[in-house]
Amino acid sequence: AGVYTHVSALSVAAPFRRHGLASRLMAQVEMLSVLEFGSGYVDLYVKADNTRAVEYYRRLGYATHRVVPRYYDDGADALDMRKPLP
């Protein structure tokens, strides 16, 4: 699989949402992943039923790589979403 970067969590406090902070953080992660580590892709897990988050990551260029059944403590499935890096 080679070198890759995994994003464990991305959260922005409510008063600071809708200002592009999360997108800028993700862009920095992606840039540094390539420049500093030579990563081939970034991956992250998101709850399959979290449509808002899934659509957000799709807009950033992430695609579903696989479904991880019962990944979360409540039994919910996760989507392993990945974005190839240049």
C-alpha positions as CSV (number, residue, x, y, z in Angstrom):
1,A,0.0,0.0,0.0
2,G,3.0,2.3,0.5
3,V,3.1,5.4,2.6
4,Y,-0.3,7.1,3.4
5,T,-1.8,9.5,5.8
6,H,-4.7,8.7,8.1
7,V,-6.9,11.5,9.4
8,S,-8.3,10.3,12.8
9,A,-10.5,13.3,13.6
10,L,-11.5,16.6,12.2
11,S,-13.6,19.0,14.3
12,V,-14.2,22.7,14.3
13,A,-16.0,24.4,17.2
14,A,-19.5,25.5,16.4
15,P,-18.8,29.3,16.5
16,F,-16.1,28.9,13.9
17,R,-17.8,26.7,11.4
18,R,-18.8,27.7,7.9
19,H,-15.6,29.8,7.5
20,G,-13.5,27.3,5.5
21,L,-11.3,26.2,8.4
22,A,-11.8,22.5,8.0
23,S,-11.2,22.7,4.3
24,R,-8.0,24.7,4.9
25,L,-6.9,22.1,7.5
26,M,-7.5,19.3,5.1
27,A,-5.6,21.1,2.4
28,Q,-2.6,21.5,4.7
29,V,-2.7,17.8,5.7
30,E,-2.7,16.8,2.1
31,M,0.1,19.2,1.1
32,L,2.3,18.2,4.1
33,S,1.5,14.5,3.5
34,V,3.1,14.8,0.0
35,L,5.9,17.2,0.8
36,E,7.1,15.8,4.1
37,F,6.2,12.1,3.9
38,G,5.7,11.2,0.3
39,S,2.2,9.9,1.0
40,G,0.3,8.4,-1.9
41,Y,-3.1,9.0,-0.5
42,V,-5.0,10.3,2.5
43,D,-7.7,8.1,4.1
44,L,-10.3,8.6,6.8
45,Y,-13.2,6.8,8.3
46,V,-16.7,8.4,8.5
47,K,-20.0,7.0,9.7
48,A,-21.8,5.7,6.7
49,D,-25.1,7.4,7.8
50,N,-23.4,10.8,8.3
51,T,-24.5,12.1,4.9
52,R,-23.4,15.7,5.6
53,A,-19.8,14.5,6.3
54,V,-19.8,12.1,3.5
55,E,-20.8,14.7,1.0
56,Y,-18.3,17.2,2.4
57,Y,-15.4,14.7,1.9
58,R,-16.7,13.9,-1.6
59,R,-16.5,17.6,-2.4
60,L,-12.9,17.6,-1.3
61,G,-12.2,14.7,-3.7
62,Y,-12.5,11.7,-1.4
63,A,-14.2,8.5,-2.6
64,T,-15.4,5.5,-0.8
65,H,-12.8,2.8,-0.9
66,R,-14.7,0.2,1.2
67,V,-17.3,-0.2,3.9
68,V,-16.2,-1.4,7.3
69,P,-19.1,-3.2,8.9
70,R,-19.9,-2.4,12.6
71,Y,-16.8,-0.2,13.0
72,Y,-18.3,2.1,15.6
73,D,-19.3,1.3,19.2
74,D,-23.0,1.7,18.3
75,G,-22.7,-0.9,15.5
76,A,-22.7,1.7,12.7
77,D,-20.7,1.0,9.6
78,A,-17.8,3.2,8.6
79,L,-16.9,4.3,5.1
80,D,-13.1,4.2,4.5
81,M,-12.8,7.2,2.2
82,R,-9.6,7.9,0.3
83,K,-8.1,10.6,-1.8
84,P,-5.1,10.0,-4.0
85,L,-2.3,12.6,-3.8
86,P,-0.2,13.9,-6.7
